[in-house]
Amino acid sequence: MRFYIDTKIRSSKKESLLVISQFIIIALHFIKFNLFNQKLIQGEFLIINYISNFLITLSLIIIVFSAKNLGKSLSPMPRPKENSKLITSGIYRFFKHPMYYSLIIISFSFFIKSFTIYNLILSILLIFVISKKINIEEEYLTKKFHKYTLYKNEVKI
């Protein structure tokens, strides 16, 4: 029993660390540091700026629709809430993790806008954190909802 409790506490700390890391990385996109702020590609490219602004806007819209679809099941933690339901409708018909993918697209859009090493590092870190979070979340979803395995096989992205 003690081992189970210790494991649960450790996994809860790991999940909290991932969530905090995710929010810090996202916040760092809006803070300018002179460290690693050298541009990888010099010059301004108007079309790239338009494309990245479009991707940011589209991703924010997807996040709003995802949050609306999740309703009371929405949580920043990878562990589903006790009273949560498996959502497979709306945007979740096409994507298993639309919010996570949208955050990654937003992060890379900031990199494309700036072409700085700083934003590239943030994007790579965010992918790493979100990948870990998705793996943990999918383990929980598989255990909590027996239909999740079928859903996971139907929805590839």
Buried (B, 14 or more C-beta within 10 A) or exposed (E): EEEEEEEEEEBEEBBEEBBEBBEEBBEBBEEEEEEEEEEEEEEEEEEBEEBBEEBBEBBEEBBEBBEEBBEEEBEEBBBBEEEBEBBBEBBBEEBBBBBBBBBBBBBBBBBBBBBBBBBBBBBBBBBEBBEBBBEBBBEBBBEBBEEBEEBEEEBEE
